[in-house]
Amino acid sequence: MPEGPSIILMKENLQQFAGQKVTEASGNAKFEKEPFVGQTLLEIRTFGKQTYLVFEKAAIRIHLLMFGSYSIDEQTKPDKSLRLALVFSTHGMYFYTCSVKPVDLEYLSAIDWEADVMSDLWSPEKAEKKLKSNPEMMVCDALMDQDIFSGVGNIIKNEVLFRTGIQPESITGHLPAKKRKELIKEARNYSYDFLDWKRDFTLKKHWLVHTKKTCPICGQKLIKKQTGKGKRRSFYCEKDQKRY
């Protein structure tokens, strides 16, 4: 599943369509697309792993899920995979194998934009308050909770926990205040490092533990284990990551 930084890159690639009017709309997503024909794409907003195409009368929410993708200018996958195609005066955007849903403009005002780790509105204070209100949650689950750290995915989770020296099955309520603040800070820091490396096509070269076998600090074999309620893959070092 694409994580927040990859969605930021998608937004940047789609930005060329802002201010343009839709001339055609199609795809097998189950909603009426005709009302969007003739509407102008006012802006593109992102919230974690979600993208919102904001029009004059409504918005369209795009979530790429596990295997979603998109293309610009031409349809690159078969019709059965095409959830939405929006054609403008000279170019088009195409979304495949993803969740596409129209939402009212009022829906946007209800989103907690301060929970997005890559947003200018990001509030570390609010994230800390949410962590404190969930003292029994495993840290691996907390980092993946989109209401707390919107945009964080499994790669960011594993790398942030290694950077901060926290074992993924640690309990949030057991973290010392200093370590809790460090976790929150690194969730944002690593997301921006991820974005820079993704732009340079060097992301995987910078992974320290994700999908790796040995610890880059001590050389000990890393633990690979499904952790938390979500049973997502965690890679961690028993020596260099403390369980709180």
N, C-alpha and C positions, 0 to 999 in steps of 0.2 A: 504494500500500500504506500503510495507516495506520501512523504512527510511534508510538513509545513514549508521548508525551503524549496522543495520541488514545485509546490503550488505557487509560490512567489514567482518562480521562473515562468510558469505557465501564464500567470497574469501578465508578466512583462511581454511575453510573446503575443498575447491577445490584445494588448493595449492599442495596437494600430487600428482596431475596430471602433474604439470609443469615439462617439460623435457621429457615427454613421447609421444609416437607416436600413432596417432589414427589408430585403426584397423577396426572399423565399425562406420558408421554414419547413423542415421535414424530419423524419426519423421515427423510430418505433417506440419512443417513450410515450407512456399512456397519459397524454394530456392534449388539449386543443392548442395547436401551434399557430393556427391562422391569426388569432388576435395579436400576435407579436409582429406580423407582417405590417410594415409601415411605421413601426415604432423605432425610435432612436435609442441606441445603446448609450446611456448617459455615463456610466462608469462601471468599472470592474472592481469588486471588493473581495478580499479573501478573509476567511476566519479559520485559522488552523488548516485543516485538510479540505475545507470547503471553499468553493468559488461561487460568487454571486454576480450574475450578469444583470445589472440594474437598468431597467427600461422606464419609460414614462409612467406606465400604469401598473406594472408588476415587475418582479424579478424572477430569474431562473437560477435555481441552486444546482451546482454540479459537484458531485462527490465521486471521485475516480475509484473508490473502493479498492479491492485487491488487484484487479487486472485492467482497470480502465486506462484509456489513453485518448489522445486528441491529435488532430492534424490541422494544418492551415493551407488554404488555397485549393486542395484537392482531397477527395475521399480516398483513403488508402486502405480501407478494410471493407468487407462485404456488407450488404444492406442489413443482414441479420444482426450484425454487431453495432450498427449505427443507431445510437439512441437519439441524437439530435444533430441536425445540420442547420446552420444559420448562414444564409448567403446575403452579402451586402452588395454595394454597387460594383465592386471589382474583385473582391475576395470572399472567402467563406471560412467558417470554423466548423469542425466536425468532432463529435465526441462519441467514443465507443465503449461498450461494455461497462457502463457506469450508471450511477443513479442521477437522474435528471428530474427535477420537480419544480413547478412554478410556485412562488410564494408571494403573498401580499407585501407591499412596501412596509406595512406596519410591522411585519415579522422581523424586518431588519433592525428596527429600533429596540426590539426585545433581546437582541443578542448581547451577551456580555463581552464586548470587544476588548476589554481589559484583560481577558483570559488568554489572548493570543500572544504567545511568547515572542513573535516577530513583529508585533504591532507597535507603533509609536505610542499607543495607548496602554501598552502592557503595564500591569500593576503588580510588582513583586510583593507589595504589602497585602494585596487581596489574595494572592496565591498562598502566602504564609498563613493568612487567616483560615483559608480553606483546609490547609494541611492540619492546622491545629484542631479544626472541627471534625477531622477524620483520624483520630489518634490510633485506631486499630488497623488502619489500612497498611498493606505492605507498600514499601517505597516503589517497587516496580509497578504496582497498580496505580499508585498516585501519579507517577510521571506519565502514564499512558491515559490518565483520566482527562478527557478533552474539556471538561468543565474547569479543570485546574490549570493544565498545561496544554492549551489548544495548539495543535501542530506537532507536538512531540510524538514520534513513532518509535518502533523497536530499536532502530539503529541509534537514534539520539539517546534513548533510554540507556542502552548498554554502555555507550561511550561516556555519558554524563556520570553514571554510577562508578565507572572506572576512574574518571578524572577526580571524583570527589572521595574515592576510597570507601564507598558504601556498598555493602553486599545487598543484592536486590531483594532478598526476603526480610530485610530490616523493617521494623515497624515504625511508622512515621512519628508516633508519639514518643518513641524512645530516642529519637535523634536529639543531640544537644542543639541548643539554639543556634550556635555558630555553624554547625554542620547543616542544619536546615536551611539557613540563609545561603550557604555555599551551594547547596543543591539547586535552589531557586535561581541563583545567579548563573550557574553553569548551564542550566536548561536553555537559557537565552543565548549565552555566549557560544555554546556549541552549535546551536541552530544557525547562527550567523557564520561560523566557521564552515559548517556544512554547505551553506549557500555559496560561499566563496569557492570552496573546493569543487562543488557541483558545476559552477560556471567554468572552472578550469579543467573539467573532466578528470579530476584527480581524487575524487572522494574516497574511493576504496583504498587508495594508497595511504590514506591517513587514518584508517581504522586501526585502533589499538587492540581491541578485544573482539569486536563484532565479527563472528564467523572464524576467529583465529583459534589457534590451538595452544599457544604458549604465552605466558605473561611477558610483556616487553620490559618489565621492571626486574623481576626475579628469575624469569626463565622457567618457572614452574608451570605444569600443565594446567590449562584453564578448565574450569567446570562448565559444561554445557548442560543446561537444565531448563525444563519448562517451569516457569515460576508464576505465582500470583493466581488470582481468579481467572484471568484471561488465558493462562497456560501458554504464554508467549516465550519464545526462546531467549534465554539469558546466557551470556558468556561472562564469567567473572573469575577472579583469582582469590582463592581462599586465604592467601597470605597477605595480599595488599589491599583487600577490601574487607572492612570490618562489618560484622553483623551486629546491629544495635537492637 
